[in-house]
Amino acid sequence: MSMIASLVRAYERLPDAPPFGYSTEKIGFCLVLDLDGSVAEVIDLRDADKKRSPRMLEVPQAVKRTVGIAPNFLWDKSSYVLGVTSQKDIAPREEDSPEEAEARAKARAKRLTRVADEHAAFRSRHHAWLDMSEDEGLIALLRFVESWSVGATPPPWLEEVSDQNLVFRLSGEQAFLHDRPAAKALWARVGEAGGSDPQICLVTGKAAPVARLHPSIKGVWDAQSSGASLISFNLDAFTSYGHAQGDNAPVSEAAAFAYTTALNRFLERDSGHRIQIGDASTVFWADASEAAAKAAEAFFGAFFDPANAEALASTTLGAQLERIRQGQRLEQVAPELSQGVRFCVLGLAPNAARLAVRFWWENDFGTLTANYQRYLGDMRLDPPPREGWPPLWRYLSELASQGKRENVPPLVAGEWMRAILTGSRYPMTLFSTVLMRIRADGEINALRAAMLKSVLIRNFAREVPVALDPANTNKGYILGRLFAVYEEVQRAALGGNVNATIKDKFYGAASAAPQKVFRTLDAGAQNHFSKLRKVSIGRSVNLEKLLTSITDLMDPNSDPIPASLNAAEQALFGIGYYHQRSDFFRKHDDAPLTETSK
C-alpha cells in the first residue's frame, strides 16, 4: 500500500476526524450577532491558562493561501472579517532615523492596503455565497458584512481580537453559524460547484473531482508555521501535456482531504503518534483492531522516546516492553501483535515551502520489533550508558558540534532510522561522523563506542566484543587498550595535576597513524613509572603487568605498531580504549604489597 493510501485508510479509523470539507482550526473569539447584523457580544474562546491558547474548533475547511487573497467560509482571521490587524511591529518609534521612519510608513501603507483588500474579498465572497439564503442566522451574517465599519470610535474589544481567528453565533443560540444545517448544506453546494471535472484518482481508483492544491501539513518541526505541502506543482517546469498543478498527479479532493487530515492529526503535540528523530518529525500508526493498534503504537513510541517508556513503566505494557528489550520474541511477549498488525512509520523534514520524506516504512509489527531488537543487540555495550536505554536523539546529539541537536548532520538521522526499521546496513556517514567527532574533541563515551560497534557488526561483519576482551588480538583493539594504559600510568603518576592528558594531545594521531606517536608514548610511560614507583609500588607493578599482557598479544611476525589504521581499525581502537579505560574504574582486588617490597 502506498504512503498516501495508508494515510487515507488511517483517516477512516480516526474516531473524531472532521468530515470531508471541514478542518480543525485554532479559534480565538466568537462574534455574537443580533438579527440586524450588529455585534451583540464578543466571547473569548481561548483557554484560561497563562498561554491563552485558542480553542480547536471544527470549521469549514480552510482555503490554502500562498500570496493570494482568499476568504474562508463563515470564519476567518480579523483582517478578513473586520478589516483590522496589529501594527505594533511597524508602529513609529522616536529613535527611528528618517530612513527607518520612511520604511515603516511604507510598510504600514502596504499592510493597510492588503488588509483592505482582504476585508473586501470577505464581504464580496459572502455576498455571493449568502445572497439567496433564507436562514436567519446566515442573513444576520450577510447584514453584518454589509454594515460593519470600525468607525471613528472603535469598540473596546477590537484590539484584543486583532489577528485572531473569529467565528459567528446568533444571539440567543448556542450553536455556531457554521454548524447550522443551512450552513452545512450551503457549504456542500459550494464545494460541488467549485469542483473540477472528474478524473481517475491515483489513490482510490475512482472517478472524482481532482484537488488542484492539496491542504497544508502543519506541525513539522522547523517547517513554516502556516503549513507546508507534501505534494505540489507550482512551476512551469512541472507542466506536462497541458496538465498543471494537481492535474499532474490526480488525487481526488476527498483523498487529499483524508490524507492531510490524518497527517495533521498525527503531527499534533501529544497526539501519541509522533516523535522527533533528528530533523525528521516522525509519525507512526497501526492498521489493526483498536486494542491491537493502541498497544503497537504505545510500544513503538516507547522504543525510541524515553518519555513514552516512562509513561508505560507501571503498566502491563511496561513489563512487556522490558521483556522485548531483553530479547524475548514478540510471539512470547504479545502474540496478538506478532501477526496481522500492519505498522507504518513516516519521517518528514522541512524543505523550503515543501516537506521532504526522510523515510517511509510499512510492514508487520512483528518484523519491526525484530529489527528493533537487532538494533539493541548491535548497540549493547559493557559498561552501558549511565542513563539506561538512551533514546535515538541522545546518540544523534553525540554527532553534533557542541552537542546541540540543531547541529546534527541533516541526513544522518533519517538514513539511520530507515536502516533500523528495515534491518539494513547503517549509513557510512554515521560511522565517519563519529570518528570525526572523537578526533575533534577526544571524547570516547559509551554512546559513541556503541555506534562504532554497531556499524562494525552490521556493515563490516566484524565480531566486536560487548565488554573488555583480554584475548582479542585485533591490532586496532590492542592499540586502543595500550593507549588507555599509557593514559592511566600518567594519571596514576601525576594525579590531577595535568593540564592536558596524552588523550588530549595524541588520541587523533595514535588512532590514525600509531607508529608516529606510540614510541613517544612508551618513552613517556617509563618516566611516569619511575615516579609511580615512589608513590605506589603496588599500582606500578599491576600496570606493568597489564602493559606486558597487552603487548604479548601483538603479532611477532609483523610490525607491532603499524604505520596507519583504516577506518574499521580506528573504530576498534576507540572501542578497545573505552573498554580498557572503563575497566580501570571498576573495583579490583589488587594484592597488597609489604613495605619490604617497596
VEXVO-952046 format. One record per residue: residue in three letters; x, y, z of N, C-alpha, C in turn. Coordinates in steps of 0.001 Angstrom, whole numbers, plus 500000, padded with zeros to 6 digits. Layout:
N
alaXYZXYZXYZ...
//
This chain:
598
met500852498811500000500000500000500000500889501241500000ser500545502252499200501347503460499138501172504281500410met502094505232500598502049506094501777500734506872501843ile500310507474500720499079508267500703497873507372500970ala497848506194500347496722505276500570496660504833502030ser497820504629502660497840504235504072497294505350504959leu497609506588504611497087507718505390495581507873505190val495108507646503956493658507699503715492951506645504551arg493525505458504603492937504393505419492994504751506906ala494072505418507320494183505832508720493122506872509072tyr492806507754508114491751508754508338490418508071508635glu490150506996507936488879506287508135488793505670509531arg489946505456510179489957504864511519489953505911512625leu490144507178512276490170508212513315488789508342513946pro488706508261515265487380508276515897486684509626515837asp487447510712515827486836512051515860487315512911514706ala487579512301513569488069513049512415486969513941511861pro487317515157511439486302516015510819485842515426509501pro484601515630509127484107515095507850484732515837506676phe484570515273505502485120515873504293484598517296504147gly485521518212503897485152519612503734485313520434504985tyr485736519824506085485905520549507349487313520293507886ser487774521209508702489091521058509320489045521625510730thr490000521208511539490096521681512910491092522832512958glu490635523995513394491459525206513379491470525881514753lys492456526750514947492580527499516205491680528738516142ile490688528785516998489726529893517012489847530636518338gly489996531963518250490180532762519464488905533369520016phe488017533864519142486841534597519612485619534252518761cys484444534503519363483171534345518658482425535673518691leu481995536139517532481178537344517445479708536924517468val479001537371518480477583537055518624476782538159517937leu475936537780516950475227538756516135473741538795516489asp473215540009516476471763540169516515471209539949515112leu469879539842515012469267539583513704469541540692512696asp469784541917513181470046543019512258471514543083511833gly472344542141512310473750542093511913474684542841512834ser474165543483513865475043544185514804475677543195515776val476835543569516323477568542708517258476982542897518647ala476322541869519152475723541950520484476731541631521581glu477690540778521283478615540319522316479831539698521633val480959539741522310482176539072521844482600538090522925ile482692536814522569483025535758523541484458535284523313asp485222535286524380486603534808524328486592533277524449leu487031532603523412487035531139523396488366530539523842arg489326531368524135490654530872524469490673530222525849asp491680529365526059491834528720527348492151529754528417ala491827529413529650492035530349530753493438530274531329asp494335529483530727495687529360531265496533530569530872lys497801530537531277498686531670531015498944531875529529lys498972530791528776499273530899527350498107531445526540arg496886531358527104495692531833526394495616531195525004ser495721529887524982495726529153523714494339529170523086pro494247529385521773492939529347521090492311527958521186arg490985527930521077490280526658521116490326526004519732met490462524687519722490436523947518461488980523640518115leu488509524184516992487124524004516575487076523432515159glu486030522654514916485791522116513580485012523155512781val485621523615511696485043524677510870485121524256509405pro484395524943508512484564524658507082486040524751506700gln486486523811505891487914523651505625488561524952505167ala489723525234505744490457526453505406490966526384503978val490898527512503292491474527586501958492992527629502086lys493685527198501035495141527227501038495603528543500450arg496279529336501273496750530644500837498259530630500640thr498706531224499564500135531444499356500359532958499420val500295533613498287500374535079498287499041535696497890gly498099534866497456496810535376497024495888535682498188ile494738536238497869493733536587498861492527535694498636ala492144534953499679491009534032499572490377533880500948pro489110534269501111488459534174502418487948532772502714asn487836532471504000487224531217504434485718531389504575phe485030530284504594483562530283504641483083530364506096leu482432531495506456481790531725507755482782531849508922trp484070531989508638485060532260509686486335532751509016asp487174533410509773488475533811509256489194534648510304lys490378535127509965491124535983510889490593537407510804ser491005538237511771490393539565511923490601540454510706ser491703540288509990491929541156508823490881540911507755tyr490422539694507599489366539383506645487994539768507185val487696539376508423486355539573508968486083541037509294leu487051541710509925486832543060510436487644544128509721gly488616543704508931489470544687508265490451545339509205val490882544639510267491850545195511224492936544161511486thr494122544652511759495253543793512124496217544610512959ser497059543926513706498023544604514563499106545266513725gln499560546432514175500645547139513501501761547490514475lys501846546734515581502845547055516603504262546956516063asp504507545993515186505875545798514701506321546882513729ile505362547632513175505740548683512222505246550046512689ala504929550165513980504485551444514536505664552418514581pro505412553718514473506504554705514522507239554650515857arg508549554898515814509373554920517019510161556223517073glu510309556748518281511025558015518436512479557900518010glu513084556723518252514508556565517945514785556266516483asp513732556154515642513940555833514232514658556970513512ser515562556585512631516175557564511733515158557933510658pro515408558994509907514463559346508828514252558207507831glu515318557473507522515179556356506583514314555253507181glu514531554961508485513735553927509132512274554346509248ala512049555620509556510671556116509662509954556004508320glu510670556308507236510069556214505906509758554760505556ala510674553860505924510453552436505640509251551910506411arg509104552328507666507952551890508461506657552448507891ala506690553675507436505490554280506856505058553515505601lys506031553132504776505701552353503575505139550980503944ala505727550363504991505237549051505415503812549143505935arg503520550230506690502154550415507203501164550607506065ala501554551412505095500660551657503959500408550367503175lys501455549556503003501310548294502269500409547329503022arg500599547284504348499774546365505136498323546812505146leu498074548109505276496699548610505293495994548327503963thr496733548455502868496158548150501561495799546672501474arg496721545815501973496464544371501943495247544022502790val495150544592503984494034544304504883492716544764504263ala492745545926503626491526546424502977491076545473501863asp492040544953501104491712544003500036491153542702500618glu491735542233501728491251541003502348489819541174502857his489557542287503505488208542520504023487199542658502881ala487606543319501813486713543457500647486405542092500046ala487419541210500010487205539867499471486253539069500361phe486373539231501676485476538535502602484034538984502376arg483828540273502228482477540806502013481927540323500665ser482748540417499628482288540058498290481918538576498206arg482790537707498716482531536280498617481309535882499440his481137536476500614479980536103501425478677536660500835his478773537765500137477592538224499396477198537168498363ala478173536676497635477884535680496606477362534381497223trp477918533993498373477510532741498994476126532832499663leu475825533995500289474670534066501182473481534817500600asp473617535402499434472554536255498897471212535535498785met471221534272498432469981533539498213469525532766499446ser470234532904500561469886532129501758468632532698502432glu467865531794503039466683532204503794466833531887505280asp468005531406505670468250531085507076468526532379507841glu467876532579508971468002533841509698469430534069510208gly470117533016510577471491533178511032472402533636509912leu472271533044508739473105533431507608472723534821507105ile471434535159507213471010536515506837471626537536507785ala471698537207509078472312538111510048473781538344509716leu474484537288509288475893537449508912476011538320507669leu475103538118506711475137538938505498474924540409505858arg474004540682506771473787542072507212475012542614507939phe475713541748508662476927542184509364477988542635508366val478238541825507312479296542190506365478903543429505561glu477611543666505422477168544861504712477333546118505547ser477133545989506861477069547182507704478324547424508542trp479196546415508653480320546565509584481273547678509154ser481633548499510127482629549544509920483269549838511269val484583550016511259485279550314512525484778551631513081gly484582552603512223484060553893512670485094554739513376ala484656555928513769485568556866514437485925556399515833thr485003555672516480485258555174517838485220553648517808pro486381553013517682486401551548517617485869550935518904pro485185549798518832484699549137520042485876548696520926pro485697548591522234486803548290523152487417546902522938trp486680545992522358487196544629522169488014544462520902leu488073545493520077488666545354518750490157544995518819glu490879545638519702492321545378519789492605543955520263glu491786543448521176492028542115521719491812541026520670val490863541205519773490581540172518777491483540293517554ser492317541334517512493159541552516347494079540362516115asp494119539897514871494956538786514412494518537426514954gln493326537347515542492763536074515984491778535564514935asn491600534242514904490551533662514062489202533821514755leu488189534186513970486871534509514523485799533632513878val484814533241514686483616532563514182482395533386514611phe481210532944514204479982533703514469478940532824515155arg478041533510515859476918532833516503475749533807516542leu474541533293516443473354534135516513472967534322517965ser472621535521518327472266535838519711471105534958520181gly471240534414521383470208533561521962470355532105521619glu471348531750520805471573530355520432472958529916520895gln473169528603520968474441528053521422475316527564520268ala474711527171519156475479526630518033476118527760517233phe477287527513516706477944528475515824477225528480514474leu477370529576513746476679529694512462477090528587511502his478390528219511498478834527207510529478308525812510873asp477729525647512081477158524349512465475662524261512165arg475056525336511723473635525303511405473389524424510180pro472306523669510135472026522796508977472054523542507653ala471511524762507636471502525531506395472920525873505948ala473808526164506914475198526486506579475918525256506031lys475670524095506639476314522866506161475840522515504755ala474565522675504513474040522380503182474617523345502146leu474695524616502497475253525600501588476723525308501307trp477494524925502339478915524628502167479102523417501236ala478222522435501345478297521277500449478065521700499002arg477107522603498781476840523073497416478012523897496888val478637524697497766479806525489497356480937524563496909gly481137523476497657482191522529497299481922521844495979glu480671521471495735480326520813494475480490521763493297ala480126523015493501480211523990492409481656524292492050gly482550524230493033483953524566492767484789523394492338gly484211522209492237484983521030491879485360521002490410ser486448520305490108486913520167488733486208518982488067asp486502518792486790485939517638486078486484516349486677pro485656515309486786486127514056487394487268513422486608gln488220512883487340489319512097486782489521510876487675ile490272509895487172490556508709487967491582509068489036cys491215508902490279492106509214491404493177508134491522leu494438508540491644495541507593491760495521506838493085val494802507344494062494769506708495387493608505730495486thr492429506175495126491232505342495299490868504552494044gly491339505018492882490978504357491630489591504693491139lys488947505687491757487592506068491382487594507427490701ala486599507662489842486461508956489176485876509968490149ala486570511099490305486126512129491250486831513436490908pro486282514589491355486973515869491139488371515840491762val489338516395491045490741516336491464491104517593492247ala491896517408493299492361518535494102493462519279493342arg493211520534493028494224521337492331495379521656493265leu495034522044494493496022522279495548495672521394496741his496656520721497305496405519880498469496499520717499743pro495697520410500744495767521159502010497163521114502617ser497491522115503411498815522222504021498967521247505180ile500218520850505415500580519999506544501226520882507604lys500687520846508804501201521680509891501779520791510995gly502757521343511707503301520631512856504643519983512624val505186520066511405506517519513511144507560520458511727trp508472519910512513509477520719513210510312521525512220asp510418522837512468511232523781511701510666524074510314ala509464523597509997508827523971508732508024525253508947gln507449525778507900506670527007508014505498526796508966ser505294527744509874504224527599510862502848527587510218ser502723528212509061501437528238508373501157526936507634gly502143526063507579501958524785506914502774524680505635ala503051523468505233503820523221504016503152522095503237ser503541521972501982502913520990501098503734519717501027leu503046518605501049503696517329500796503700517032499295ile502640517455498609502526517266497160502126518606496547ser502938519112495636502581520372494982503342520506493670phe502736521227492726503337521518491424503067523004491165asn504107523823491291503835525258491189504771525978490218leu505478525242489366506364525869488398506005525403486986asp506364526215486005506094525847484615506793524551484239ala507933524272484876508685523057484554507899521800484898phe506915521924485796506117520771486197504913520548485271thr504686521456484334503561521308483429503882520239482384ser502988519271482251503238518160481335501971517860480534tyr502084517897479213500945517620478339499733518488478705gly500025519729479063498959520657479396498404520526480794his498923519579481566498450519395482936499245520299483877ala498544521071484676499191521968485631498739521622487040gln499574521973487995499303521768489413498829520338489692gly497716520179490395497295518859490829496941517893489728asp496703518397488515496371517503487396497556516630486986asn498781517010487391499951516200487061499891514824487720ala499352514777488921499216513509489643497842513530490289pro496788513175489535495418513385490019495088512611491293val494831513369492334494352512833493607493031513524493904ser492009512760494174490687513354494375490689514281495580glu489758515212495564489643516151496681489381515407497988ala488577514352497929488275513583499138489521512881499670ala490330512286498762491543511594499197492573512582499722ala492711513739499055493646514761499530493236515260500911phe491941515458501088491452515881502395491738514807503446ala491513513544503106491673512459504076493127512308504513tyr494057512272503569495449512022503975496033513206504735thr495684514438504346496214515598505068495571515722506454thr494293515388506570493635515443507886494273514446508843ala494502513212508364495130512201509220496538512611509602leu497303513123508643498682513508508923498743514678509884asn497883515664509706497846516797510639497458516344512045arg496553515382512134496155514873513442497334514159514115phe498073513356513352499219512638513917500332513587514338leu500455514716513645501532515663513933501219516590515102glu500008516541515610499671517392516747500493517012517973arg500796517998518780501537517730520016500696516850520932asp501363515895521568500716514944522488499663514085521785ser499828513896520488498871513043519767499092511572520064gly500291511219520567500629509820520764501052509129519489his501227509919518416501598509350517116502842510017516540arg503609510748517338504769511431516790505931511434517769ile507148511362517223508381511559517955509321512332517039gln510367512907517599511325513659516800512608512854516675ile513028512572515449514271511853515171515160512792514369gly516110513466515026516931514457514340516060515569513797asp516186515838512493515341516876511890514057516293511328ala513832515002511530512659514329510955511537514222511982ser510431514883511720509226514703512525508612513369512119thr508632512421513038508284511041512719506904510702513251val506021510299512373504671509892512773504525508396512506phe503673507763513290503507506312513168502074505954513513trp501599504887512917500241504424513191500139502950512800ala499178502284513399498956500862513127497618500678512435asp497568499719511543496329499366510849495882498012511397ala495030498059512411494594496837513087493367497176513912ser492904496223514703491803496496515622492232497571516609glu491256498223517232491567499357518102492529498976519229ala492291497851519900493142497446521019494553497127520552ala494671496360519456495996495995518956496739497222518443ala496017498133517782496658499336517256497211500193518383lys496434500384519442496902501196520566498129500581521228ala498138499263521395499278498597522022500521498733521149ala500386498502519843501537498596518945502077500021518901glu501192501008518850501634502402518813502306502798520120ala501805502297521245502437502584522530503830501971522601phe503977500748522104505291500095522097506280500888521241phe505855501258520038506786501957519146507232503283519751gly506289504040520323506668505296520951507686505083522063ala507510503999522839508440503707523932509779503196523425phe509801502570522234511070502093521671512072503231521525phe511595504406521109512505505479520727512339506750521556asp511390506811522470511162508022523263511076507650524736pro512024508091525571512009507708526984510792508229527736ala510224509358527299509030509881527965507869508900527813asn507717508341526622506667507344526403506946506070527191ala508229505681527262508586504484528025508294504679529502glu508570505868530016508303506149531423506809506096531723ala505995506558530773504548506532530973504024505097531032leu504725504165530365504289502766530362504860501957531524ala505813502541532257506596501760533217505740501003534218ser504677501609534708503863500994535763502698500182535210thr502659499947533914501554499232533291502014497852532825thr501058497067532393501383495758531824502251495907530592leu501973496921529782502786497153528584504220497469528963gly504429498121530114505785498430530551506589497168530823ala505976496195531466506654494921531717506930494188530410gln505983494242529483506185493601528190507306494304527405leu507366495626527505508419496378526835509797495940527330glu509926495767528631511212495346529191511595493946528688arg510631493062528552510914491723528026511362491791526568ile510742492681525807511159492863524412512594493364524359arg512925494317525229514283494857525240515308493817525690gln514879492862526470515786491799526900515954490724525834gly515246490858524704515460489961523586514409488886523392gln513361488859524233512319487850524042511533488140522769arg511163487090522056510426487245520807509027487789521075leu508526488562520101507215489182520250506127488129520388glu506305486955519761505313485890519869505140485429521320gln506209485536522106506146485144523516505607486265524389val505895487496524029505529488641524875504094489092524587ala503773489311523326502439489803522936502041489113521632pro501599487861521703501300487102520476500250487762519598glu499352488556520188498302489191519391498864490264518461leu500117490710518695500727491744517858501712491183516851ser502040489912516963503101489353516126502671489161514677gln501380489023514432500891488845513077499597489638512885gly499403490135511660498150490812511336498061492253511759val499153492821512327499172494237512699500107494951511733arg499517495683510810500308496412509817500729497728510445phe502032498031510376502530499233511051503216500143510039cys502988501462510190503515502460509260504322503500510025val505464503882509464506317504917510052506722505877508941leu506526507170509172506802508196508173507628509308508810gly508759509633508199509602510727508670509567511893507709leu509202513080508193509084514280507369510051515347507849ala510671516048506912511596517132507244511275518338506368pro511554519553506854511234520752506065512148520891504860asn511583521423503785512341521682502561511702522877501878ala512155524079502278511556525332501788510056525329502110ala509210525523501099507763525547501344507149524160501241arg507997523148501020507508521778500897508044520934502044leu507629519678502035508120518709503006508856517603502254ala509963517169502827510724516059502257510438514804503069val510273513696502389510066512415503057511438511815503358arg511817511816504643513111511258505040513082509728504960phe511991509140505386511858507695505282510386507313505363trp510078506184504762508725505624504804508867504119504922trp508208503517505913508316502086506152506935501543506505glu506599500416505904505331499758506195505556498248506170asn505204497587507276505393496146507364504666495657508608asp504794494360508898504187493798510100504908494310511342phe504164494488512421504768494965513659505767493940514216gly505541492674513941506495491659514378507853491853513729thr507870492190512436509127492477511743509803493701512328leu509010494730512611509556495944513215510206495634514562thr509540494862515390510080494542516706511377493756516590ala511436492799515656512661492023515464513812492923515017asn513527493872514117514567494798513678515005495720514814tyr514066496118515667514408496945516828515306496169517790gln514997494908518016515825494093518898517219493885518313arg517305493754517000518619493647516374519424494920516589tyr518760496060516477519417497351516742519939497405518175leu519123496959519152519577496955520543520776496037520731gly520748494872520058521869493952520166523149494548519600asp523018495235518471524197495874517876524787496936518799met523926497654519537524364498778520365524774498354521770arg524543497103522136524808496687523518526289496772523827leu526609497325525006527982497573525398528094497454526912asp529259497029527382529500496926528817530816497638529143pro530797498639530034529644499122530794528686499923529914pro527394499824530229526383500507529408526331501998529732pro525607502782528917525405504197529244524734504361530607arg525083505404531311524570505613532663523060505818532679glu522505506412531588521074506744531592520192505574531187gly520738504368531137519909503220530790519758503089529285trp518508502963528819518255502818527380518206504206526743pro519268504659526107519254506022525554518322506108524358pro517568507192524234516760507385523023517669507693521837leu517128507568520653517934507768519455518494509186519390trp517737510163519879518224511541519789519465511756520645arg519640510963521732520851511098522544522069510635521765tyr521901509552521011523001509123520154523298510188519098leu522239510747518510522434511737517457523122512994517966ser522846513368519213523489514566519764524994514390519887glu525460513138519967526897512888520018527564513148518674leu526780513276517618527321513568516297527398515060516029ala526845515858516932526675517291516679527768518097517359ser528185519146516710529114520086517317528471520713518551gln529211520725519660528752521262520940527555520502521504gly527250519332520940526159518518521454524785519088521213lys524659520078520323523367520719520076522599519962519004arg521314519720519273520503518931518346520381519591516978glu520405520938516945520276521604515656521537521431514798asn522636520963515402523869520754514645524038519321514156val523052518475514390523127517096513902523146517121512375pro524069516407511724524058516354510251522672515987509732pro522109516756508815520677516657508499520207515320507948leu521037514620507193520571513392506550520856512136507363val521740512237508352522147511043509091520976510433509850ala520184511274510516519098510763511355518106509945510536gly517675510488509402516710509776508578517264508486508018glu518526508514507548519124507308506988519309506232508054trp519701506657509246519899505686510324518564505074510756met517538505924510897516232505414511290515697504445510246arg515893504761508975515444503850507913516157502505508028ala517460502526508327518222501288508463517745500472509668ile517400501148510760516891500443511941515564499766511619leu514674500495510941513346499953510627513422498772509674thr514311498856508700514374497832507662515362496724507983gly516230496934508981517258495943509290518391495933508283ser518569497019507541519608497080506505520883497704507062arg521870497900506185523152498459506598522989499892507091tyr523800500260508062523765501623508587524476502572507618pro524113503850507619524788504805506733526246504990507147met527145504993506175528556505180506488528840506584506994thr527932507530506713528106508871507278528014508830508801leu527230507897509346527180507732510800528555507331511323phe529182506387510663530498505882511062531559506982510986ser531611507656509834532641508685509641532428509882510568thr531175510215510835530905511361511705531316511075513141val531075509863513632531505509510514991533019509599515099leu533734509018514136535196509079514166535695510522514117met535040511349513308535435512749513197535220513492514514arg534059513234515169533789513913516430534771513482517524ile535153512201517534536113511728518527537469512398518317arg537897512485517070539183513148516802539116514630517137ala537924515223516970537799516668517211537829517017518686asp537126516245519531537049516618520945537645515580521892gly538091514439521365538744513450522204537835512739523179glu536533512808522983535585512183523905535178510808523374ile535501509769524149535099508408523779534223507876524901asn532911508010524737531978507573525768531195506352525299ala530288505897526147529532504680525829528696504844524564leu528115506012524362527244506223523209528034506158521901arg529177506828521875529983506818520655530583505439520395ala531048504788521458531593503439521286530520502476520783ala529296502632521281528198501756520842527877501972519365met527904503223518905527638503480517486528723502868516607leu529981503012517015531071502398516247530898500886516205lys530580500292517342530391498843517419529268498385516493ser528154499108516489527003498686515685527317498719514195val528047499738513729528386499807512312529372498699511942leu530326498427512815531283497352512542530571496008512395ile529587495768513248528853494497513198528008494405511937arg527241495469511643526260495383510571526865495615509190asn527800496547509080528339496894507763529613496139507410phe530433495811508427531715495170508163531740493698508572ala530604493222509125530512491824509566531657491461510510arg532037492404511382533099492162512355532507491611513645glu533276490778514324532919490341515665533539491324516653val532680492059517338533144493101518252532702492738519662pro533621492710520622533243492320521988532322493346522635val531392492835523445530498493720524190531239494348525357ala532033493543526069532804494007527214534291493809526932leu535136494189527864536584494057527716536954492613527390asp537702492444526300538122491116525852539649491047525929pro540206490509527011541670490486527171542379489624526143ala541669488753525428542292487858524462542158488345523029asn541501489474522802541277489965521441542606490402520834thr542918489900519636544211490176519011544123491153517842asn542976491769517632542891492777516573543835493931516912lys544638494340515943545671495335516235545081496684516646gly543916497060516048543281498306516475542809498230517907tyr542176497112518270541671496923519632542831496893520638ile543928496195520285545096496115521174545691497496521404leu545866498265520328546473499592520466545571500531521264gly544249500398521109543340501211521920543485500906523401arg543588499620523738543818499231525140545155499753525635leu546179499626524797547512500088525171547513501589525430phe546825502336524574546744503784524751546070504123526081ala545015503378526438544331503619527710545249503339528891val546109502325528775547045502024529860548065503144530006tyr548601503629528884549543504752528958548900505960529651glu547649506209529336546950507337529966546775507091531460glu546453505875531849546266505560533260547583505660534021val548694505253533406550005505397534047550290506876534312gln550004507718533337550199509162533522549329509694534660arg548056509289534660547141509763535701547574509297537085ala547992508010537192548408507479538491549668508156538998ala550570508516538080551839509127538494551683510599538835leu550868511302538071550761512751538234549492513200538941gly548559512297539128547308512671539767546521513634538906gly545871514597539532545062515568538797545834516762538299asn547161516776538520547965517937538142548436517836536697val547491517636535784547824517523534364546918518477533585asn547530519404532888546733520345532096546092519667530889ala546853518774530258546349518052529085546900516635529136thr546039515643529138546456514249529178546955513818527800ile547546512612527759548004512128526452546827511920525507lys545622511678526063544449511568525190544162512902524512asp544266513984525285544002515305524720545011515656523625lys546249515210523784547306515590522849547454514630521669phe547288513322521932547738512347520951546663511398520426tyr545419511475520919544454510447520526544264510397519014gly544052511540518381543790511551516939544917510906516151ala546167511279516461547311510708515741547498509239516085ala547303508872517355547514507484517777546528506544517114ser545288506984516900544275506109516312544387506017514800ala544988507015514151545087507012512687546470506585512203ala547521507105512828548906506800512423549708506466513675pro549480505298514279550064504997515590551585504972515609gln552217504612514511553683504495514513554355505827514843lys553681506926514539554263508245514771554348508606516249val553452508055517075553360508546518462553569507479519523phe553419506188519210553452505199520284554838505040520905arg555911505232520136557234505169520748557439506336521707thr556895507492521339556943508641522239556136508369523511leu554969507749523345554129507426524490554819506413525407asp555497505432524810556176504418525613557311505042526416ala558053505953525776559140506621526499558585507461527640gly557489508161527387556871508937528457556354508066529577ala555832506871529233555320505965530260556424505498531186gln557637505284530653558752504853531514559078505921532545asn559018507179532136559249508268533100558152508289534157his556912508061533729555799508053534679555907506867535631phe556371505721535132556545504549536004557560504845537104ser558634505559536746559640505854537763559070506725538873lys558169507634538539557516508459539561556494507648540341leu555762506759539624554704505995540267555275505021541299arg556485504464541037557074503518541989557346504173543334lys557585505481543310557833506201544555556539506462545322val555415506438544614554120506732545237553383505462545629ser553307504505544703552560503259544941553187502143544128ile554059501364544799554734500288544089553752499235543618gly552667498991544396551665498001544004550950498393542728arg550557499650542644549877500128541435550808500065540242ser552068500399540460553050500362539389553236498952538857val553363497963539753553557496578539329552344496080538543asn551155496390539020549939495926538335549821496510536935leu550146497787536776550074498410535460551153497871534530glu552334497573535059553387496995534232552985495605533746lys552367494835534632551891493510534233550828493620533137leu549903494571533305548856494758532308549457495177530975leu550438496076531022551091496540529803551768495385529074thr552406494525529830553086493375529230552087492392528626ser550969492167529341549968491228528820549357491715527517ile549267493023527348548710493573526101549725493480524972thr550981493849525237551991493793524170552281492367523749asp552067491404524649552275489994524294551267489512523248leu550135490228523103549126489845522117549494490266520703met550504491133520565550868491646519247551527490567518416asp551299490616517124551831489623516193553345489796516063pro554126488784516476555583488928516398556111488886514970asn555299488445514032555756488307512649555539489563511815ser554990490594512411554780491853511692555109493006512623asp555152494185512043555450495360512868554350495523513911pro554674495466515206553629495556516232552909496896516247ile553584497940515762552953499265515699552852499644514232pro551711499443513589551591499736512153551681501222511866ala551996501535510620552107502943510221550752503635510211ser549683502899509900548352503516509831547289502479510143leu546109502965510493544951502120510738543824502580509831asn543110501622509217541966502011508399540791502387509301ala539672502776508669538536503292509448537994502257510431ala537874500994509977537350499951510859538284499726512052glu539602499752511800540564499560512887540583500761513826gln540358501958513283540254503141514152539046503014515075ala537943502450514552536767502241515397537071501234516497leu537767500137516161538144499151517175539138499742518166phe539977500661517702540870501384518602540055502114519674gly539014502835519226538171503560520172537438502638521127ile536945501491520623536224500550521480537183499916522487gly538397499546522008539385498992522932539773499987524000tyr539931501249523608540231502294524593539095502412525610tyr537854502431525127536707502579526027536627501404526996his536778500181526508536701499011527378537790499043528460gln539040499312528023540140499292528987540031500455529967arg539688501606529471539560502789530335538460502573531365ser537319502012530943536220501758531873536616500733532921asp537454499775532530537863498727533462538671499292534622phe539382500395534402540171500994535482539297501550536599phe538048501859536277537160502458537269536301501423537980arg536535500157537673535846499101538393536682498682539596lys536043498070540563536753497623541757537539496357541435his538824496390541759539679495226541567540372494900542884asp540607493617543103541287493173544320542781493076544039asp543483494199544126544930494189543946545582493612545198ala546491492681545026547155492055546163548018493079546881pro547822493269548177548623494248548917550080493837548979leu550972494784548883552407494527548942552943494990550289thr553969494270550800554572494630552091555516495801551905glu555880496397553033556778497535552978558143497133552439thr558551495869552691559878495435552244559958495303550742ser558799495170550101558803495029548645558862496354547924lys558754497440548685558799498755548061560238499154547725
//
